[in-house]
Amino acid sequence: MTTNRIPEAFQVASDNVPFAADWLGIKGVRLKLLMADIEGGKFVVRIRFAPGVQLPPHKHSGEVHAFTLAGEWYYLEYKGQAPSKAGSYLYEPPGSTHTLKVADSNRGETDVVFVVYGAMLHMDEAGAIVAVGDAESHLRDYPAAIRAQDAKTKIGEIPVGGNMGYVRV
């Protein structure tokens, strides 16, 4: 059997990847795309939120893994759940719907890495889907947002996954 040689790992110097400011048009939300795999249906983002930021409600078609590096945040719908704080890990099952809220009392930005499978279905107040965020949309929108901020900013390499091809058997 002959296959394409696949590298053992991809490394991103994430501190060198720029943040896109005011992501989704929300002041105080900065996002950097770390990986997007359209074929695999997943993407990884690092998001920094200003104190008090609240995102619109959204639903996940797949699971999400969230790693909080700094700050504190929670979901408005889950009153009994402890907030996510620096050093915490949160698992969100497929189908979960919620509204992310950053603690008003934070002194600095809340910094979270999200590993998202499937799509985020952004909803309006009535629950209608108004936008879809997935690997493909992030791979399209993130570079455009960086170029709009500063055409000279270099993004560098982003692993994109997918290695469609044939295997001879």
C-alpha positions as MATLAB code, in Angstrom:
seq = 'MTTNRIPEAFQVASDNVPFAADWLGIKGVRLKLLMADIEGGKFVVRIRFAPGVQLPPHKHSGEVHAFTLAGEWYYLEYKGQAPSKAGSYLYEPPGSTHTLKVADSNRGETDVVFVVYGAMLHMDEAGAIVAVGDAESHLRDYPAAIRAQDAKTKIGEIPVGGNMGYVRV';
ca = [
       0.000    0.000    0.000;
       1.346    3.433   -0.956;
       0.225    6.537    0.902;
       1.334   10.138    1.109;
       3.815   10.734    3.914;
       2.071   12.647    6.699;
       4.179   14.770    9.060;
       4.191   13.648   12.677;
       2.952   17.003   13.970;
       2.251   20.598   13.035;
       3.487   23.359   15.322;
       2.221   26.918   15.368;
       4.125   29.687   17.158;
       0.792   31.003   18.443;
       2.302   34.064   20.126;
       3.312   35.219   16.626;
      -0.173   34.745   15.158;
      -2.046   38.076   15.244;
      -5.431   38.638   16.867;
      -8.322   39.905   14.753;
      -9.981   42.678   16.768;
     -13.727   43.065   17.296;
     -14.464   39.569   15.964;
     -18.076   39.178   14.768;
     -18.347   42.940   15.124;
     -18.259   42.637   18.923;
     -16.069   45.230   20.614;
     -13.677   43.625   23.096;
     -13.455   40.234   21.347;
     -10.072   39.358   19.796;
      -9.623   36.052   17.941;
      -6.742   34.190   16.352;
      -7.214   31.087   14.234;
      -4.778   28.315   15.131;
      -6.100   25.454   12.946;
      -8.935   24.812   10.505;
      -9.775   21.414    9.039;
     -12.699   21.714    6.638;
     -12.739   18.024    5.725;
     -12.474   16.980    9.378;
     -15.082   19.527   10.464;
     -13.082   21.179   13.248;
     -11.203   24.351   14.073;
      -9.153   25.773   16.947;
      -9.275   29.409   18.033;
      -7.782   31.437   20.833;
     -10.064   34.233   21.950;
      -9.403   37.097   24.347;
     -12.423   38.847   25.816;
     -12.560   42.235   27.542;
     -14.235   42.282   30.982;
     -18.025   42.156   30.778;
     -18.281   41.034   27.143;
     -21.364   39.000   26.307;
     -21.651   37.012   23.075;
     -24.941   36.417   21.284;
     -26.539   33.016   21.980;
     -25.238   30.147   19.898;
     -25.698   26.409   19.433;
     -23.034   23.806   18.653;
     -23.537   21.041   16.108;
     -20.524   19.187   17.518;
     -18.556   19.033   20.749;
     -16.366   21.830   22.074;
     -13.350   21.704   24.389;
     -12.461   24.978   26.137;
      -9.213   25.654   28.019;
      -9.198   28.877   30.058;
      -5.751   30.464   30.302;
      -6.709   33.680   32.127;
      -9.773   35.427   33.506;
     -13.258   34.119   34.218;
     -16.370   33.414   32.130;
     -19.609   31.444   32.315;
     -22.852   30.671   30.476;
     -25.940   32.643   31.425;
     -28.183   29.593   31.024;
     -26.303   27.397   33.525;
     -26.952   29.132   36.855;
     -25.616   26.305   39.054;
     -22.412   25.690   37.135;
     -19.127   27.065   38.445;
     -17.534   29.681   36.168;
     -14.570   28.744   34.003;
     -11.406   30.275   35.449;
      -7.692   30.204   34.595;
      -6.541   26.591   34.529;
      -9.997   25.106   33.933;
     -11.239   22.824   31.175;
     -14.841   22.780   29.947;
     -16.535   20.204   27.720;
     -19.635   21.183   25.757;
     -21.661   18.338   24.211;
     -23.109   18.534   20.696;
     -26.433   20.352   20.663;
     -25.621   22.626   23.596;
     -27.044   26.133   23.354;
     -25.785   28.987   25.498;
     -24.753   32.616   25.899;
     -21.129   33.244   26.913;
     -20.634   36.019   29.463;
     -17.266   37.275   30.711;
     -17.153   38.304   34.361;
     -17.582   42.045   34.835;
     -15.105   41.923   37.721;
     -12.155   40.713   35.599;
      -9.213   43.110   35.782;
      -7.764   42.039   32.441;
      -8.710   40.017   29.407;
     -10.128   36.525   29.669;
      -8.071   34.213   27.437;
      -9.570   30.930   26.186;
      -8.584   28.284   23.630;
     -11.589   26.578   22.011;
     -11.395   23.334   20.011;
     -14.648   23.297   18.048;
     -16.043   20.320   16.136;
     -18.777   21.037   13.604;
     -20.352   24.466   13.484;
     -21.427   27.258   15.791;
     -24.938   28.367   14.897;
     -25.227   32.027   15.915;
     -28.781   32.950   16.877;
     -30.822   36.070   17.370;
     -32.997   36.773   20.437;
     -35.860   34.700   18.956;
     -33.582   31.689   18.378;
     -33.372   32.040   14.602;
     -29.993   31.169   13.068;
     -28.396   34.338   11.714;
     -24.849   33.114   10.984;
     -22.763   29.947   10.906;
     -19.173   29.720   12.139;
     -17.211   26.655   11.076;
     -13.743   25.717    9.831;
     -14.456   27.034    6.349;
     -15.866   30.386    7.479;
     -13.010   30.957    9.936;
     -10.424   30.128    7.277;
     -12.097   32.687    5.000;
     -12.967   35.412    7.522;
      -9.900   35.432    9.788;
      -7.328   36.431    7.108;
      -9.771   39.017    5.736;
     -10.180   40.521    9.221;
      -6.401   40.695    9.720;
      -5.901   42.351    6.300;
      -8.668   44.863    7.115;
      -6.831   45.811   10.335;
      -3.433   46.191    8.693;
      -2.600   45.010    5.182;
       1.074   44.609    6.187;
       0.434   42.143    9.040;
       1.740   38.662    8.323;
      -0.353   35.771    9.616;
       2.142   32.971    9.067;
       1.172   29.340    8.701;
      -2.128   27.881    9.847;
      -2.538   24.091    9.735;
      -5.549   23.391    7.561;
      -5.917   19.621    7.786;
      -7.333   17.501    5.044;
      -5.178   15.259    2.920;
      -7.626   13.988    0.326;
      -6.059   11.656   -2.151;
      -5.915    8.081   -3.367;
      -4.337    5.067   -1.750;
      -3.017    2.329   -4.045;
      -3.926   -1.080   -2.681;
];
